């Protein structure tokens, strides 16, 4: 049986779809599984991929690894918060908020380590993330190079929920290693255009609160189903993985 690990996923959305098509799939997150599934590993993904939690979880044992690493400091929509607020009015200055920059760099190094561990393990790998600002992209590429690797980093494609049956907008990047771009399955952009703005851009208008990030970071069912239906056949076809 082919194996897949979906890192940084507490909801189980992708894990459930992968298991439905015959893949021995586990999700992994610092949080417990939201659906109470026994096919969930609690802890950081890197510790599993590096074999710290046992050789059966090492990167080399997986055929597909998905990463849903969430970092609000990477998001283009929040880039202004990397700079100090204007003390004399609204908006932000051009002076860096060093605490946030340090946290952003630390997250970039962590993501780079997870990405490199997954790719070096020989699996097919994807990383899903909201549109990222250029500062984060530079820091991640620098961190990958510091690890002695020269793999290309950055989105291979951008997808939208309205391409997979959900009448809402949330531009999302997919970094793909030995995986093809996803093909839209049910385009409902016209239906979305008829909805009120707050409904069509639901995640951007999510209510403030401690769980706001969870609602904004969820992989929607249509996208998860597309990942499972379009990528898992490659695992069973014995199609060779091309060299980097």
N, C-alpha and C positions, 0 to 999 in steps of 0.2 A: 504494500500500500504506500502511496506517495504521502509525504508529510509536508505540512505548511505551518509556519509560525507567524501570527499576526501580532507584531509588537506594538505596545502603547495603545491597546484597544481594550477598554473596559466594557463596551456595549455588546460585543460579540456579533455585531452585524455581519462582518466579513467572515468570521469563523463559522457562523451558522450556515452561510451560503456555500462555503467550501466543503463543509462536512456533508451537506445535502447532495453534493455531486461525487461523493466517494473519496474525499481527501481526508486523511487523518490530521485534522487541523486543530491547533491550539491557539488561543489568544493569550496575551501576556501584558500585564500592566501593574503599576504600583498599587492600584485599587483592585478590590475583589471584583469578580464578574458580576455585572449588573443583573444578569439573568440567572445567576446561581449555578452556571454550568460547571461540571466537573472537568471540562476540557479547557481550563484556564490556569495559567501560571501566575502567581503573585510575586512581583519583584521587578527589578529593572531588566530590560531586555538584554543589555550588554553582559550582565552577569551570567545569563543563560547561554548566550552565543559564545562566550569565552570559556565555557565549561566549568565555571565556578559552582554551578548548581548540579553538576553531574554530566558525565560524558554523553549521556543519551540526549542532552539538549544542546550540544555544541552546534555551531553554525554548519559544520560539515554534514550534520545528520538531516538537514532540511532540504527539500526540493524547491520550495518557494518561501521567501521571507517578505512580509509586508511591514512597513513602518508607518505608523500614524503619529509620529512624534509631534507633540503640541507645544508650541512656544509662542506666546503672545508677543514676545519681543522681536520675533521674526516677521510679523505681519506688516505688510505695507500700509494697512489701514491705521496702524498705531505707531508709525515711524516718528511722529512728532513727539512722542513721549520719551524719545532718546535725548531730547533737548530740554533745557530748563524753561520753565514757564516765565513769561514776561511779567516782572514785578510791577510794571507801570501800566499794565493794560491786559487785553486779551491776547491769546495766542502764545507762541513759544519763541524763544531767542535762538541764536545760532550757537549757543554755548552748550556743550555736551553735559548731559546728566550722567556723571561717571559711574554711579552705582548701577544704573540700567545698562550702560555700555559694558561694564564688567560682567554683569549677569548674562547679557546677550552673547558675549564671547565665550563664556563658560558653557552655555547651551550649545553654541556652535561646535565646540570641541567634543561635547558629549555626542551630538548627532553624528559628527564625522567619525567618531570611534565606532558607533553602532553600524553606520553605513559601510565602513571599511571591513568590519568583522563579518557582516552579512555577505558582502561581495566576495571576499577572500575565501569564504566557506564553499563557494561554488554554486550557490543557489541562484535562481532567478529572483530578482529583488525589485520591489517598488517602494517609493516613499511618497506619501500623500501629504500635501501641506497647502494652506491658503497662500495667496499671492504674496511672495516674499520681497522685502525691500533689498536694495543692492548692497547695503552694509552687511546684512546677514549673509548674503550669497558670497561676498568677499571673505568674510570670516570663516565660513564653512570650507571654502576652497583652500584657504590658508591652512586650516586645521588638518585637512586631508593631506596636503603636501607635507606638513610637519610630521605626519605619520609615515612618511616615505612612500606614499602612493600618488599616482598621477591620473586616477580615474576622473573622467569628466563628471562634474556635479552641476545640477541645475535641472529644470523641468524639461522633459521630453515632449510633453503636451500639456494643455490646459483643458479642463473639462468643466461642465456646468450641470447642475441637477436637472435642468430642463431638457438635457439631451438623454436623460434616463428615466423619464416619466414623472418627474417632480416639478410642478409649475412654480419654481422659485429660482433665484439667482444666487450663486456663491462660486465665484471663480476659484478653481482649485488646480494646483500644479501637481503633476505626477512625474517623479524621477523614475526612469525605467532602466533596469539592467537586465538584458536578455529577455525582455518582454516587449511585445508589440503595443502600440498605442491602442487604447480602447476605442471601439466603434459605437457611436450612439445607437441606442436600442429603441427609444421612443421619444421623439422630439415633440415637446409640448410648449415651445417658446411662444407660439401665438396665443395659446390658452393663458399663459402667464401674463402676457401683455394686457389682458382684460381685467386682471386682478388689481386691487388697491396696492399701492406701493409697499405698505407695511407688510402685506401678505406675500408679495412677490419677492421681497428682500427680507424675509422673516428673521434670518440669523443676525442681520445688522440692527434689528430693532428689538432684539431679545432683552427682556427686563433685567436690569442690574441685579446683582446678587452673587453669592458664592458659587452657585452652580451654572452661571452664565457661560463659562468657558466650555462646560460639558455639552451644553445644548448646541453651541456654535461649532464644536469639533466633531460631532457625530457624522459617521458615514451613512448616507441615506440608503434605504433598502435597494432602490433601483441601481445605484452605483455598485453596491456590494454584489448584487446578482450578476451584473455585467462582468465584474472582475472574476467571479467564479466560473461563469459560463464561457468566457473568452480566453482566460489564461490557463485554467487547469487542464484543458485538452493537450497543451504542450507538455505537461508533466507525464502524461500517459502515452504520448506519441513517440517517445524516445528520440525526439528531435534534439540533435546535439546543441550544446551551448557554445556559441561562437566565442573565440578569444577576444579579449578586451582590445 
